[in-house]
Amino acid sequence: MSARKGEKRAPAQPTRHLVAQNKKALFKYQLVEKLEAGIQLLGTEVKSLRDHQVNFTDSYARFDGNEIFLFNLNIAVYEPASRMNHDPIRKRKLLLHRKELERLGGKLRQRGFTLVPIAIYFSGPWAKVELGLVTHKTAGDKRQTIKDREARRDLDRARKCRDR
């Protein structure tokens, strides 16, 4: 159905297509805050992302001057591009509003906070990175996470057997 003359139509929400998720970061770090940022990519990097060729190992974000860059994110080379390929582990600029940059700058100056990528996805035609402001977990926190996950798994298993 089309909108009548003079009526405004609600804007359609772009769909979110998940490319990769950093599950290791969610285990190693305590998540304090999440935020979304655009990422500046080359054409071959976009094609590799659409093929899910990305690795988060040891990737992090930090300020370099007045801008935030993503370091050590490995986006594999796009084989059909041959000699016009990109460097797989280059620093990539993150696109945030100035107010977000200022707010993040204050939090990152505090001791113990790190900015790590949690997920990469496409929102419409644009590549986005979900960043997490995190602190390191202690060994006890990691054990508690494992204990909670196993308890949840046992409950699900018991519920599944009961429902049969």
Secondary structure by P-SEA (a helix, b strand, c coil): cccccccccccccbbbbbccccaaaaaaccccccbbbbbbbcaaaaaaaaacccccccccccccccccccccccccccccccccccccccbbbbbbcaaaaaaaaaaaacccbbbbbcbbbbcccbbbbbccbbbbbcaaaaaaaaaaaaaaaaaaaaaaaaac
